[in-house]
Each structure stands twice: as structure tokens, then as C-alpha cells.
Amino acid sequence: MDCGTIFYDQAFQFTGGPEGKKLAVVLCEYGKDHLIVKTTTSQVHSVKSNTPGCNAKDEQPNFFIPKGTWFDVPTWIELDEVFEHVSYVHDAKTKDGTLIVQRKKLDLEMMKQIIDCALLSDLIDGFLLDHLRMMRAKM
């Protein structure tokens, strides 16, 4: 998958919680795997800004994409956590229909902005931030 690929996972494994439905975006390759971030369409008690673009200082760091720009509804790319998306799990979920890769992807310029914003997040693991910095330098 390329940077900016959007997919819908009907059995996304949340950290410390149950599986659920989630739309996610690929940030970059991570060996054979990928680093991804979740999206949400709920503002969650106003802890997320409606300001388009990077909102790294919000209680829940995010990148806000207004309705119609890429998505049919206002969407926040959540930047409080980065997930390793394992390739063999991706393949199995794609095969059984649990995971659906969307045809439309976020373009490279948008992804550069999202990764730059992620690099400002205090909540993402330092090792993953180092990897994102290295990948961003190659873009």
C-alpha cells in the first residue's frame, strides 16, 4: 500500500480494547508492514478543533479535513497514536472481506502535511516518530 491509502477495517484492534469498525490511513512503509493512523468523524466533546489542517496542540492531536475535501463528512486524522499494520493480517482481512481498501487516496502533499503534524504530537512513541522523520525526509 502507498502512503495516503485509505482503508476500512471492520475488525480494527484498538489499543487495550475490543475490535471495532474503523477507517484508517497509511502513513508510510515500516519494513514489510505499514504505519497507520485512525480517523474519526466525531468531535468527542469538543476536544478537537474544527480548524482545517494541523491541530497538534489539541488535547487529542489531530489533522482536520473538512467535509468534501476528501471525505463526505468532516474527518479528523487522529495523531495521538500510530499503529503497526502487519502485512499478513492485512492480506488475510482483505481476502475474507473484513478490510476494504478504498480507491481514493490522500495525495502526497496532504500526506506530507499530516506526517509533519504527527511529528509535533507528544503522544506518539519516540521510536515511531524517528521512523516517520526518516520517511518524511525521503518524500
N, C-alpha and C positions, 0 to 999 in steps of 0.2 A: 504494500500500500504506500501511496505517496503522502507527503506532507499535505495536510488540508483535507484528506479523505474523511468523509463523514459516514458514520455507520450507526445503525440502530441495533442494540443488543437487548433481546428480550429476557436475558438471564445474566445481567451485569452483576458482578460480585462487588458489592460495596465494602469498604474497609470496616471490619468489625461488625458487619450487619448481614442481613439476608440478601438474596438475589432480588433484582427488580429490573424493570424496563428503563433503558437509558440511551439517549443519543450522545455519541462521543465523537471527538475529533482527534485525528492523528497529528501529533507534533513533529515527530521525527523517527527515524530508524534507531534501534537500540540493539545492535548485533543482528540476530535473526528476527528479533521481536520489534515492537514499536512502543514509544511513549505516547500516551493518550491523556486527554482531559475530558471531563464530563461537561455536559451542558444542562441548563435548566431554563424553564420558561416561567418560573415563579420567582417573585421578588423576595419572598421569605421575610415578612415583617419589616420591609424597608431597610434591610442591612446591605442592599445592593443598590448602587446608583443607576439612574436612568441616563447618565451621560454616555453618549456613544464613545466607544474605544476603551482605553485602559483605565481601570479603576483599582489600581494596586493598593491604595490606602484604605479601601473599604474593609469593614470587619471581615467579610469574605471576599478576598481579592478576586477580581473578575475582569472580563473584557466584554462589554455590552455591544450587541449587534441589534440595531432597531429592526422592527418589522419591515419586511420587504427588501431589506438589503441583501440577505442571503436566505433567510428563513421566513416562513409565513407568519410567524409570531415573534414578538420581542424575545431575544435569547441571550442568556448570559453564559459565556465560557467560564467555567469555574476554575480558578487558579490557586486554590488552597491545597490542591493535591494533584500529583501526576501519577499515573498508573502504568505499570509494565503490562502491555498487551501481548501475551505469549502466542507465537505463530501457530503452534499445533492446536491450541484451544480455538484460535480464530478459524482455522481450517475446519475443525470439527463442527463448530457452531454454524459456519457458513453452509456446510454440507447438510446439516439437519434443519436448516431454515431458522435457527434461533437468532442468527446475526445476519443483518441485511445491509450490504454496502450501498450507499446512495450514489446515484450517478453524478450528482452535482457535488463539487468540492470547493473549498475555500481557496481563493487564488493565493499565489506566492506572496504578494505584497501584504495581504491581510494576515497571512501566517507569520510573516516577519514581525508585524505589529503585535500579534498575540504572543509570540515567543519572547519578544522584548518585554512585554508586560509581565509574563510569567517570571522572567529573570528578576523582577522587582519584588516578587512575593516573598514574604518572610516565612511562609508556611510550607514551602516545598523543600524536600530533602536536599541538602547541600550537594551530595554526590550527583543527584539527578540534575540539579542546576548547572553543575560543571559540565555535564554531558550536553545539556541544552545550549550552553555558551559555545561549546566547541562546534556543535551542529549549526548554530546560528551564524557563526563566522564563515562557514562554508557556503551559505546561501547567497 
